[in-house]
Amino acid sequence: MAQFYVAKQRATTQQRITVTIDELDPFGQGVARHKGKALFVTGALPGEQAEVTLTEDKRQFARAKVTQLLSRSPARVTPPCPHYERCGGCQQQHAEVALQHQSKVQALSRMLSQAAAREVPVDEVIAGAPWGYRRRARLGLQWHNKAQRLQMGFRQASSNDLVDVQHCPVLVPELEVLLVPLHHCLSGLRAVRRLGHVELVLADNGPLMILRHLDALHADDREKLERFSHEHQLMLFLDAGDETLTALQATTPFYHAHQLKLTFSPQDFIQVNDGVNQQMVATAISWLDLQPQDRVLDLFCGMGNFTLPIGIFVQNVVGVEGIAALVRQAAYNADLNNLKNVSFFQHNLEEEVSRQPWAAQGFNKVLLDPARAGAAGVMAHVVKLAPERVVYVSCNPTTLARDSQTLLSAGYQLERVAMLDMFPHTRHLESMVLFRKT
């Protein structure tokens, strides 16, 4: 008997429905209810009624995009960026800043309340200018064969394709003004088909540029780049992919923090939002209630963003960081600013710390500023130190909530919470929490 293959009908997700948006999640998505589960709607705001098309339908949740807005929220604004609909850099330019803050505060409070098994309010929002705040950006470079032109810009959302960027209102003006002339300069290089990316950074002594090139540059290209750097008064560094930079000027970039001069390598991590960073460091110093006799431990210290300013106020502060180059830069800046009571150590804080030379020292106050993975590897050691106060700076509320439980179980009280609007108009949710020993 002959058997015939019949293709199974694939469940379609292109269903159109009408929904009312209840809230905005911290990632900039509107949240509605559909068939008893959460429906996340890209581009929709609370209070809006919209006709949407389902793009994903899972057991626990569904996703959709707006087909037609049937009503508009008073909190909806026109995005000032001409690339907003395609560029993946920002997700919330269509929402008023106050609504962005509200949604992130609610999400942060909800996560910490679950960890603490009680209502945890967010005490304050630390924010700066919502536009022109970003002092560092990396732009992809890609030769487009079909169009025979260089593309320069940011990635599209959920894609490796570049969006050509001529304007970026979240960049500091000193960097945004470079976008068009820089694209013109790079398009004229012989090596235009073999460029990787370009990074722009604004230091206190001027802008700088790092160009990643995949092949050795011809002398003509170097001359064009040097001419561009002189015309626009920027520091120029070339990156051939060998872990070292070639500086075409002898100038060292630096920025100021709490009356300190901090030099840095163009490849070093620095906070991209200087205005919020300054407030964040000042708030951490206040929450730690620093006294002249204090001994402070700063874990995941980077190049001393918190460590060095803390050193102004206390008897001794130790910074620990896993990246050797940042440790060297931090130690150099301690010497540069004559901070003899500040010391730095390199150690991977995901590994055992008890045998490290700094671990045996006594500390009465601790600050942590881990990456997205959190600080699970050192939380037990922090508890063992039994500091009076712990300030935890977080870029991931999920790992913050997890690590908070270790301190709460050890008898610490979650006393203060701040939401840090480090990246306005994006899905990033950063925060800072103060714990006190009870």
C-alpha positions as CSV (number, residue, x, y, z in Angstrom):
1,M,0.0,0.0,0.0
2,A,1.4,3.3,-1.0
3,Q,2.1,5.8,1.7
4,F,2.1,9.6,1.1
5,Y,4.0,12.2,3.1
6,V,1.7,14.9,4.3
7,A,3.5,18.0,5.7
8,K,2.4,19.0,9.2
9,Q,0.7,22.4,9.4
10,R,3.1,24.8,11.1
11,A,1.4,26.8,13.8
12,T,1.1,30.3,12.4
13,T,2.1,33.3,14.6
14,Q,0.9,35.9,12.1
15,Q,-2.4,36.3,14.0
16,R,-3.7,39.8,14.4
17,I,-5.3,40.8,17.7
18,T,-6.3,44.0,19.5
19,V,-4.8,44.5,23.0
20,T,-4.5,47.2,25.6
21,I,-1.0,47.7,27.1
22,D,-0.8,47.5,30.9
23,E,2.8,48.4,31.6
24,L,6.3,49.0,30.2
25,D,8.9,46.4,31.0
26,P,12.5,47.5,31.7
27,F,13.5,46.5,28.2
28,G,11.1,49.0,26.6
29,Q,8.4,46.5,25.6
30,G,4.8,47.1,26.3
31,V,3.2,44.3,28.3
32,A,-0.4,43.1,27.7
33,R,-2.3,39.9,28.6
34,H,-3.4,37.4,25.9
35,K,-4.9,34.0,26.7
36,G,-3.9,34.3,30.3
37,K,-0.2,34.9,29.6
38,A,2.1,37.9,29.2
39,L,2.3,39.4,25.7
40,F,5.3,41.6,25.0
41,V,4.7,44.2,22.3
42,T,7.6,46.0,20.8
43,G,7.0,49.8,20.5
44,A,3.8,50.0,22.6
45,L,3.3,52.0,25.7
46,P,1.1,51.7,28.8
47,G,-2.5,52.7,28.2
48,E,-2.3,52.4,24.5
49,Q,-4.7,50.2,22.5
50,A,-3.1,48.6,19.5
51,E,-3.7,46.1,16.7
52,V,-0.7,43.8,16.9
53,T,0.7,40.8,15.0
54,L,1.9,37.9,16.9
55,T,5.5,37.0,16.1
56,E,6.1,34.4,18.8
57,D,3.7,32.3,20.8
58,K,5.2,30.2,23.6
59,R,3.5,28.3,26.5
60,Q,4.5,31.0,29.1
61,F,4.5,34.1,27.0
62,A,4.0,35.6,23.5
63,R,5.6,38.4,21.5
64,A,4.1,40.8,19.0
65,K,4.7,43.9,17.0
66,V,2.4,46.9,16.5
67,T,0.4,46.8,13.2
68,Q,-1.6,49.9,14.0
69,L,-1.9,52.1,17.1
70,L,-5.6,52.7,17.9
71,S,-4.8,55.2,20.7
72,R,-1.7,57.0,21.8
73,S,-0.2,57.4,25.3
74,P,0.5,61.0,26.4
75,A,4.0,59.7,27.3
76,R,4.7,58.8,23.7
77,V,7.3,61.1,22.1
78,T,8.8,61.4,18.7
79,P,12.3,59.8,18.7
80,P,14.9,62.5,17.8
81,C,17.2,59.9,16.1
82,P,16.5,59.4,12.4
83,H,17.9,55.8,12.7
84,Y,15.8,54.8,15.7
85,E,13.5,52.4,13.9
86,R,16.4,50.3,12.5
87,C,19.4,50.8,14.9
88,G,19.7,48.3,17.7
89,G,21.4,50.8,20.1
90,C,18.3,52.3,21.7
91,Q,15.0,50.7,22.6
92,Q,13.0,53.4,24.4
93,Q,13.4,56.7,22.5
94,H,9.6,56.7,21.9
95,A,8.9,56.9,25.6
96,E,9.2,59.9,27.9
97,V,12.2,59.7,30.2
98,A,10.0,59.8,33.3
99,L,8.2,56.6,32.0
100,Q,11.5,54.9,31.3
101,H,12.6,55.6,34.9
102,Q,9.2,54.4,36.3
103,S,9.4,51.1,34.4
104,K,13.0,50.4,35.5
105,V,12.3,51.4,39.1
106,Q,9.3,49.0,39.3
107,A,11.3,46.1,37.8
108,L,14.2,46.7,40.2
109,S,11.9,47.0,43.2
110,R,10.0,43.8,42.2
111,M,13.2,41.7,41.9
112,L,14.7,42.9,45.2
113,S,11.4,42.5,47.0
114,Q,11.3,38.8,45.9
115,A,14.9,38.4,47.2
116,A,14.2,40.1,50.5
117,A,10.7,38.6,51.0
118,R,9.4,42.0,51.8
119,E,8.6,45.2,49.9
120,V,11.8,47.0,48.9
121,P,11.3,50.5,47.5
122,V,13.7,52.3,45.3
123,D,14.8,55.4,47.2
124,E,16.2,57.5,44.4
125,V,17.0,57.7,40.7
126,I,20.5,58.8,39.8
127,A,20.3,60.4,36.4
128,G,22.0,62.9,34.2
129,A,21.4,64.5,30.8
130,P,19.2,62.0,28.7
131,W,20.8,63.1,25.5
132,G,24.5,63.7,24.5
133,Y,25.7,61.6,27.4
134,R,27.7,58.8,25.8
135,R,31.4,59.5,25.7
136,R,32.5,56.1,24.2
137,A,31.1,54.3,21.2
138,R,32.3,51.5,18.8
139,L,31.1,51.6,15.3
140,G,31.3,48.7,12.9
141,L,32.9,49.1,9.5
142,Q,31.9,46.9,6.5
143,W,32.5,47.2,2.8
144,H,29.2,46.7,0.9
145,N,30.1,45.1,-2.4
146,K,26.7,45.7,-4.1
147,A,26.6,49.4,-3.3
148,Q,30.4,49.8,-3.6
149,R,30.5,51.9,-0.4
150,L,31.7,51.7,3.2
151,Q,29.0,51.2,5.8
152,M,29.8,52.7,9.3
153,G,27.4,52.4,12.2
154,F,25.7,50.2,14.8
155,R,24.1,46.8,14.5
156,Q,20.5,46.4,13.8
157,A,18.5,44.8,16.6
158,S,19.0,41.0,16.5
159,S,21.1,41.2,13.4
160,N,24.7,41.5,12.3
161,D,23.7,44.0,9.6
162,L,25.0,47.5,10.1
163,V,22.8,50.7,10.1
164,D,24.7,53.6,8.5
165,V,24.7,56.3,11.1
166,Q,25.1,60.0,10.3
167,H,23.6,61.2,13.6
168,C,23.5,59.8,17.1
169,P,21.8,62.0,19.7
170,V,23.0,59.9,22.7
171,L,26.7,60.6,21.7
172,V,28.4,63.6,23.3
173,P,28.3,66.4,20.7
174,E,32.1,66.3,20.4
175,L,31.9,62.7,19.0
176,E,28.6,63.0,17.1
177,V,30.1,65.9,15.0
178,L,32.8,63.5,13.8
179,L,30.5,60.9,12.3
180,V,30.1,62.3,8.8
181,P,33.7,63.6,8.2
182,L,35.1,60.3,9.7
183,H,33.0,58.2,7.3
184,H,34.2,60.4,4.4
185,C,37.9,60.0,5.5
186,L,37.7,56.2,5.9
187,S,35.9,55.8,2.6
188,G,38.9,57.4,0.9
189,L,41.5,54.9,2.3
190,R,43.1,52.3,0.1
191,A,42.3,49.8,2.9
192,V,38.6,50.7,2.9
193,R,37.6,47.0,2.2
194,R,39.8,45.7,5.1
195,L,38.7,47.8,8.1
196,G,37.2,46.2,11.2
197,H,35.7,48.9,13.4
198,V,36.4,52.4,14.8
199,E,36.1,53.4,18.4
200,L,35.5,57.0,19.5
201,V,36.2,58.2,23.1
202,L,36.0,61.6,24.6
203,A,38.7,62.3,27.2
204,D,38.9,65.5,29.2
205,N,41.9,66.5,27.0
206,G,40.0,65.9,23.8
207,P,38.5,63.2,21.6
208,L,40.4,60.1,20.5
209,M,39.9,57.5,17.8
210,I,41.0,53.8,17.6
211,L,40.9,52.3,14.1
212,R,41.0,48.5,13.8
213,H,42.5,47.6,10.4
214,L,42.9,44.0,9.1
215,D,45.9,44.6,6.9
216,A,49.0,46.8,7.2
217,L,48.2,50.3,6.2
218,H,49.8,51.9,3.2
219,A,51.8,55.1,3.8
220,D,49.1,57.1,1.9
221,D,46.4,55.9,4.3
222,R,48.4,56.7,7.4
223,E,49.0,60.2,6.0
224,K,45.3,60.7,5.4
225,L,44.4,59.5,8.9
226,E,47.0,61.8,10.5
227,R,45.7,64.7,8.5
228,F,42.1,63.9,9.7
229,S,43.3,63.7,13.3
230,H,45.0,67.1,13.0
231,E,42.0,68.8,11.3
232,H,39.7,67.5,14.1
233,Q,42.2,67.7,17.0
234,L,41.8,64.1,18.1
235,M,44.2,61.6,19.3
236,L,44.7,58.7,16.8
237,F,45.5,55.1,17.6
238,L,45.9,52.2,15.2
239,D,44.9,48.7,16.1
240,A,46.4,45.9,13.9
241,G,45.0,43.1,16.1
242,D,48.2,42.3,17.9
243,E,47.0,43.4,21.3
244,T,49.0,46.6,21.1
245,L,48.1,50.1,19.8
246,T,50.2,52.3,17.7
247,A,49.8,55.9,18.8
248,L,50.3,58.5,16.1
249,Q,50.7,61.2,18.8
250,A,52.4,61.1,22.2
251,T,49.4,62.5,24.1
252,T,47.9,60.3,26.9
253,P,44.1,60.6,27.4
254,F,42.8,61.4,30.9
255,Y,39.7,62.4,32.8
256,H,39.0,63.9,36.2
257,A,37.1,62.3,39.0
258,H,36.7,63.9,42.5
259,Q,39.7,66.2,42.0
260,L,41.8,63.2,40.8
261,K,43.4,63.0,37.4
262,L,43.0,59.5,35.9
263,T,44.9,58.5,32.8
264,F,43.8,55.6,30.8
265,S,44.7,53.5,27.8
266,P,42.2,53.9,24.9
267,Q,41.4,50.2,25.3
268,D,40.7,50.4,29.1
269,F,37.1,50.3,30.3
270,I,35.7,53.6,31.5
271,Q,32.1,54.4,32.3
272,V,30.5,55.8,29.2
273,N,28.2,58.2,31.1
274,D,30.5,60.6,32.9
275,G,27.7,62.6,34.5
276,V,26.0,59.6,36.1
277,N,29.4,58.1,37.0
278,Q,30.4,61.2,39.0
279,Q,27.1,61.1,40.9
280,M,27.3,57.3,41.5
281,V,30.8,57.5,43.0
282,A,29.8,60.4,45.2
283,T,26.7,58.5,46.4
284,A,28.8,55.3,47.1
285,I,31.2,57.4,49.2
286,S,28.2,58.9,51.1
287,W,26.5,55.5,51.7
288,L,29.8,53.9,53.0
289,D,30.0,56.8,55.5
290,L,33.8,56.8,55.1
291,Q,35.9,57.7,58.2
292,P,39.6,58.3,58.5
293,Q,40.2,55.0,60.3
294,D,38.3,52.9,57.8
295,R,39.8,50.0,55.8
296,V,37.9,49.4,52.6
297,L,37.9,46.6,50.1
298,D,36.8,47.3,46.5
299,L,36.1,44.1,44.5
300,F,36.0,44.1,40.7
301,C,37.6,47.5,40.9
302,G,38.6,48.0,37.3
303,M,41.1,50.9,37.0
304,G,40.0,52.3,40.4
305,N,36.8,54.2,39.5
306,F,35.7,53.9,43.1
307,T,39.0,52.8,44.8
308,L,41.0,56.0,44.1
309,P,38.3,58.5,45.2
310,I,37.7,56.4,48.4
311,G,41.4,56.6,49.1
312,I,41.0,60.4,49.7
313,F,39.0,59.7,52.8
314,V,40.2,56.6,54.6
315,Q,43.2,54.9,56.2
316,N,43.6,52.2,53.6
317,V,41.7,50.9,50.5
318,V,42.5,47.8,48.5
319,G,41.2,47.2,45.0
320,V,41.0,43.8,43.4
321,E,40.5,43.2,39.7
322,G,41.0,40.3,37.3
323,I,42.3,42.2,34.3
324,A,46.1,42.8,34.6
325,A,46.1,45.9,32.4
326,L,43.5,47.6,34.5
327,V,45.4,46.8,37.7
328,R,48.6,48.3,36.3
329,Q,46.7,51.5,35.2
330,A,45.0,51.8,38.6
331,A,48.4,51.5,40.4
332,Y,49.9,54.1,38.1
333,N,47.0,56.5,38.8
334,A,47.4,56.0,42.6
335,D,51.1,57.1,42.2
336,L,50.1,59.9,39.9
337,N,47.7,61.3,42.6
338,N,50.1,60.6,45.5
339,L,47.7,58.1,47.1
340,K,50.0,56.1,49.2
341,N,47.2,54.3,51.1
342,V,45.8,52.7,48.0
343,S,46.9,49.3,46.7
344,F,45.8,47.0,43.9
345,F,45.9,43.3,43.3
346,Q,45.1,41.1,40.3
347,H,42.9,38.0,40.9
348,N,40.1,36.3,39.1
349,L,37.3,36.8,41.6
350,E,35.3,33.8,40.2
351,E,38.1,31.6,41.8
352,E,38.9,30.9,45.4
353,V,40.1,34.0,47.2
354,S,40.9,32.9,50.8
355,R,44.7,32.4,50.1
356,Q,45.2,35.7,48.3
357,P,47.5,38.1,50.2
358,W,44.8,40.8,50.5
359,A,42.2,38.4,51.7
360,A,43.8,38.0,55.2
361,Q,43.6,41.7,55.8
362,G,40.7,43.1,57.9
363,F,38.2,45.4,56.2
364,N,35.3,47.1,57.9
365,K,33.6,48.3,54.6
366,V,33.3,46.6,51.2
367,L,32.2,47.8,47.7
368,L,31.5,45.4,44.8
369,D,31.0,46.4,41.2
370,P,30.9,43.1,39.3
371,A,30.1,42.4,35.6
372,R,26.7,40.9,34.6
373,A,27.6,37.5,36.0
374,G,27.5,39.0,39.5
375,A,29.7,38.2,42.5
376,A,28.7,34.7,43.6
377,G,32.3,33.6,43.9
378,V,33.2,36.1,46.6
379,M,30.0,36.6,48.5
380,A,30.9,34.0,51.1
381,H,34.2,35.8,51.7
382,V,32.5,39.1,52.0
383,V,30.2,37.7,54.7
384,K,33.2,36.2,56.5
385,L,34.8,39.7,56.6
386,A,31.7,40.9,58.4
387,P,31.9,44.5,57.2
388,E,29.7,47.1,58.8
389,R,28.5,48.3,55.3
390,V,28.5,46.8,51.9
391,V,27.7,48.8,48.7
392,Y,26.9,46.6,45.7
393,V,26.9,48.3,42.3
394,S,25.1,46.2,39.7
395,C,24.5,46.1,35.9
396,N,22.2,43.1,36.2
397,P,19.3,43.0,38.6
398,T,18.9,39.2,38.4
399,T,22.4,38.5,39.7
400,L,22.1,41.4,42.2
401,A,18.9,39.8,43.6
402,R,20.7,36.4,43.8
403,D,23.8,37.8,45.6
404,S,21.6,39.9,47.9
405,Q,20.2,36.8,49.4
406,T,23.6,35.8,50.7
407,L,24.0,39.0,52.6
408,L,20.4,39.0,53.8
409,S,20.8,35.4,55.1
410,A,23.9,36.5,57.0
411,G,21.9,39.2,58.9
412,Y,22.5,42.2,56.7
413,Q,19.7,44.8,56.2
414,L,19.0,46.1,52.7
415,E,18.9,49.8,53.6
416,R,19.1,51.9,50.4
417,V,18.4,51.4,46.7
418,A,19.2,53.6,43.8
419,M,18.4,53.1,40.1
420,L,21.2,54.3,38.0
421,D,20.1,55.7,34.6
422,M,23.5,55.0,33.1
423,F,22.1,54.3,29.6
424,P,19.0,56.4,28.9
425,H,16.7,55.1,26.2
426,T,18.1,51.6,26.4
427,R,17.2,48.3,28.0
428,H,20.1,48.5,30.5
429,L,19.1,48.5,34.1
430,E,21.9,49.5,36.5
431,S,21.5,50.0,40.3
432,M,23.3,50.4,43.6
433,V,22.3,48.9,47.0
434,L,23.5,49.6,50.5
435,F,23.5,46.7,53.0
436,R,24.2,47.3,56.8
437,K,25.1,44.7,59.4
438,T,22.3,44.4,62.0
